[in-house]
């Protein structure tokens, strides 16, 4: 094909002499021919190509997902009965250890609360996980619950009523008496 183009170019060069105007017309004619040979696509065609390729890729993805699921099933099937039993035993052992720890902590809290004399309703205030931490918390709770930790009021906390005076007037009277 390139030989044909080269021969045409040679023939054109031979005829160049007086035909300068015809060369320009031949050049534009060749360009027009190239444009006709070049395929242009509409937006719909491009979208069609993309959608087709996207569909192919999605079907491949689904196929890979199915294969991965089958692979996982095969791997699980390959495990021996002993491996499954071992895994289950390990899981149950972890659960047992956490339950033992929780019971141990509950027993420590109850023991410390009873020794310290904390009321049963207040056991939940102990949050420590060691005996020492629970004892510190118990001392703090007892200091808060101990009688006499509140200040005593000289009048017992009763409101004094001075005649039919308003609270504002009573406050003014009190302020005058204390100053």
Secondary structure as the mmCIF struct_conf table of DSSP 4:
data_model
#
loop_
_struct_conf.conf_type_id
_struct_conf.id
_struct_conf.beg_label_comp_id
_struct_conf.beg_label_asym_id
_struct_conf.beg_label_seq_id
_struct_conf.end_label_comp_id
_struct_conf.end_label_asym_id
_struct_conf.end_label_seq_id
HELX_RH_AL_P HELX_RH_AL_P1 UNK A 2 UNK A 14
TURN_TY1_P TURN_TY1_P1 UNK A 15 UNK A 18
HELX_RH_AL_P HELX_RH_AL_P2 UNK A 20 UNK A 37
BEND BEND1 UNK A 38 UNK A 38
HELX_RH_AL_P HELX_RH_AL_P3 UNK A 43 UNK A 78
BEND BEND2 UNK A 79 UNK A 79
HELX_RH_AL_P HELX_RH_AL_P4 UNK A 81 UNK A 116
TURN_TY1_P TURN_TY1_P2 UNK A 117 UNK A 117
HELX_RH_3T_P HELX_RH_3T_P1 UNK A 120 UNK A 125
BEND BEND3 UNK A 129 UNK A 130
HELX_RH_AL_P HELX_RH_AL_P5 UNK A 131 UNK A 145
BEND BEND4 UNK A 146 UNK A 146
TURN_TY1_P TURN_TY1_P3 UNK A 147 UNK A 148
BEND BEND5 UNK A 150 UNK A 150
HELX_LH_PP_P HELX_LH_PP_P1 UNK A 151 UNK A 153
TURN_TY1_P TURN_TY1_P4 UNK A 154 UNK A 157
HELX_LH_PP_P HELX_LH_PP_P2 UNK A 158 UNK A 160
TURN_TY1_P TURN_TY1_P5 UNK A 163 UNK A 164
HELX_RH_AL_P HELX_RH_AL_P6 UNK A 167 UNK A 178
#
